[in-house]
Amino acid sequence: VAFLPERLDAWIVQRRLPTQLEEVRDMVELHVKACFELKQCSGFLEILSIVRDVGNLLNHGQKSGTNAFRLGSLIRIADTKSVNRHTNLAHYIVKVLLDNNSNAIRFMEELPCVFAAASIPLATVLEEIATAEQHLQLMQTCIDAVQTIEERDENDLFLDIMPPFYQEATQNVRGLKAYAQKCQELYGLLCDDFGEDA
């Protein structure tokens, strides 16, 4: 059989790619949902507001001061200790939330997709799409090579099956790539909203 290794690779792609694209679409969807959850999570926004206000009080002795801070600086909240060295700023903020009966303390319940998406970097999703594109390019090369065979066996169904699959898969990958780019844009807008670099 002419071009047997290439054909076998193409058959493997034809079998595996639909499932892989479905998984990648689910990952992109997860990231999109995570962006919307963060943007709409009132508890998270309330906590950020309290952190800002406490920071302003500590830094300036007044409530109106800084309008923003870097989210990366939140890690240092636990490093800011009280005089007794047993309590830190994070403890104080939780106490303020509990004393005010704030529902913000349960903000994590409003962010199920955020925590799931955090375990799958968007860059990994984009790499998966790029890999799918590479597989399809190899498939196209194989299809082109098989089409050069002058006398094909009548039982050779490769060209009956692969070109239509290639066309459909290429459209699916293009759509998925566009969806992932929209997700990146949404992420960039969210970063802008929080004053962070994308």
Steps between C-alpha positions, in 0.01 A plus 500: 500500500649830393564757773403249770667676799345833402160339451518332840583834660204657321266223621622552857431874471158428352416279798640718780457859384122538555533398865803724550320798346201439724727499806671820387162668439400405855823655633440824309141507625626452855730801463221713355271410790782572747543850356129572538493356852785725613346807340162437662604363841371757747670326794841514335451866410391577857812333640719697260327818612561419867865416432540832320334691784708326767814569299405865472443520874834340573690705248338838530280503805199585285240304312532683168834436341603236254232391257679184396778255581667209326330164558843346536550707813218306672752228585676744731188550712595197708847647550363816663501403869340668797694615804449162673641318190219241519247680283553623149309729268321207337361399842383856557323520165322170566397632844358816342302291252368270774414790731299660220323173417627539149422232246823599329684252721343227286611657173676180395161335462428752223818405312493127419634547147779733613664234713458234231635732227799593716627142465497524119702796372351667194841467334463121523164521325653708221782245463242224459336696217838557333572125524165423336589740217833320451328162486261631237788639294661155501167348402471741208851406387402133512178563305696689235752214476232231468326702228815470288461122479388426145354154553331463834342181628122519478479395865720792604253728679760745629406778257130436555532556875795728572433812288148552642631436851789741439260775381269461799784473752672806353182704542461372856858593588458847346183553703668377815800723438271802455316407821832472688606842365171648624573340836844664502337835423250449782787412734685815388193714572464339841866574575441861393198520733718386789795716393718199427723407209355233271 
